[in-house]
C-alpha cells in the first residue's frame, strides 16, 4: 500500500525531474530525445534517492518504486499523449491503458532497476 506521504514525495520527485529536463532543454536550446529525457529523469531521481531513505526510513523501496511509477503514469506528458491518441479528455482508465501499451512500465523498470535492485 502506498501511503499519502510517499505519494506526495513521488509527485515532488516527478515534478523535480521534469523541471531538470525543462532546464536542460532551455540551456541547450533544443528538444531532448526520449533517451536523453529518460537519462536526465533517472539522474534527478537518483540524486534525491539517498536523502529520501535517510530522512524517511519507514518508506520501503517497493513503495517508493510504485509511487514513482504512478506519478509518471499521471504526468501531464502521459495525459497529453493519451488525449492525442483518444482524441478527447482521457479517462483514468485510458491514461493507464496508454501508459501500459506505450511500453512505459518496461522502460521505467529498466531506468530504475539498478537503484531499486540494490535495496531489495
Residue pairs with C-beta under 8 A, 6 or more apart in sequence:
1 63
2 10
2 63
2 66
2 67
2 70
3 59
3 63
5 56
5 59
6 59
6 63
6 64
6 67
7 67
7 70
7 71
9 52
9 56
9 59
9 64
9 67
10 64
10 67
10 68
10 70
10 71
11 71
13 44
13 45
13 48
13 52
13 68
13 71
14 68
14 71
14 72
14 75
16 44
16 48
17 40
17 41
17 44
17 45
18 41
18 75
18 77
20 40
20 41
20 43
20 44
21 32
21 37
21 40
21 41
21 44
24 32
24 36
24 40
25 31
25 32
32 40
38 107
38 111
41 111
42 111
42 112
45 68
45 112
45 115
46 115
49 115
52 59
52 64
53 59
53 61
53 119
61 116
61 119
61 120
62 116
62 120
65 112
65 116
68 108
68 112
69 105
69 108
72 78
72 99
72 104
72 108
73 95
73 96
73 99
73 104
74 95
78 95
78 98
78 99
78 104
79 90
79 95
81 98
81 102
82 90
82 94
82 95
82 98
82 99
83 89
83 90
85 94
85 98
86 94
86 98
90 98
99 105
